[in-house]
Amino acid sequence: MKPDSARTAALPQLDTLRIPKSCDVLADHLRQKILDGSFPDGAMLPGERDLVEQTGLSRGSVREALRILEAEGLVSTRPGRYGGSRATRPTGSTVSRQIALFARGSRLPLASIIEAREAIEPPIAELAARHRTDEDLATLRQIDARLREAYADVPRYLAENVNWHCALAAASRNPLLEAFMRSIANLIHEASALKDFATDEVRSLVLQAHARILDAVEKQDADAARRRMARHVQAYSVHLRSLLDRQD
């Protein structure tokens, strides 16, 4: 072996360098500015030409960075002479949409949705009992009244049922739990709309369960609210799994 070859073989091997795209670097920079409040909610970002001049990046990289942020819900862009990109802070609705898209895009099995509901709804009921306001109670009672009125109208009944559970999540005063509950609400609605699921007996049992849960929430009995919600969602899960097994 030649001396030069021997020295080369003895040198450490370098890993492949992964250099981020310029558009990703700019998107990261702008994202941080939006999240830390440097660009307040609703504030206009510099125009494309200004961003090109300030960053030294190409117009294509700037546009791609803005598209990335728009897809994330952090920027809203209006085309045209008087348009531009405006900062938008994330909201619960933003999170809900992203989780719902993930669930649909990943084609999560219904079993995963059921398990998620069993995991989060009892703590939601417990927190609602601890933190609810008189306005929360009024909202839940109004939805409960609409549920009873819609008893014979199954599609309307199922929609109001989802509204009731989302209102309970709002009463928990935990924005993350509320956002997650809203994100799976439509998936639960679709599952409940299966043929032969929402029978007269099931709808009656749901009304009874809601009444017991609401009573515990009103009395701020957190333990009872958690237990009663756990029984409610477990009964829902058992019934749904039984129906799906019969359809296979």
C-alpha positions, 0 to 999 in steps of 0.5 A: 500500500502506498503511503498516501493510501495508508494515511487516507485509510486511517482518517475518520470517515465523515457522515453525509451532511444534510443541509436544510433547504433555504425555504425551510430555514426561512420558514423556521425563522418566521415561525419563531417570530410569529409564535413569540409575538414578534409578529403579532396576530394579524400583523402583515409580514414583509412583502416577498420583495422585502423578504428577498432583499432582507434575507438574500434568498431567491423569490422561489425560496421565499414563496415556498417558505410562506406556503409552508407557514400557510399550510401550518395555519400560521400565515394567511396570504391574500393575492393581488396588488393589495394583498400580502401575508398576515401572521395568524396565531394558532388556535384550538380550531387549528389544532383540531383540524390538524389532528382530524386530518392526521386521523383521516390521512393515517386511516386510523382504525375505529378502535384507536378512536374509541380508545382515545375517547375512553382515555380523555373523556373521563378526565374531561368530565372531572375537570369540567366538574372542578372548573365549570361556570354557570354559563357552562351549565346553561350551555350544557342544559340548552344542548341537553334540551335540544337532544331531548327535542330531537329524540325521534330525529336521529341525525339531529340527535347525533349532532347535538350529542357531539355538541354536548360532549364538546361543550363539556370539554370546553367547560374543562378549561383545558384548551388542549383537551378541548381541541383534541375532543373537537378533533375526534368529534366528527369521527365519533359522530360518523361511528355513531351514525352506523346503521342500527347503532342509535336505537331507541334504547341507546338514545334513552340510555345516553340521555340518562347518562348525560343527566347523571354526568351533568348532575355531578358537574353541577354539584362539582363532584369531580370523582362522580363526574369521572366515574359516570363518564367512564361508564358512559363511554365504556358502554358506548364502546362495548355497544359499538364493538358488538355492532361492528363484530356482527357486521363482519 
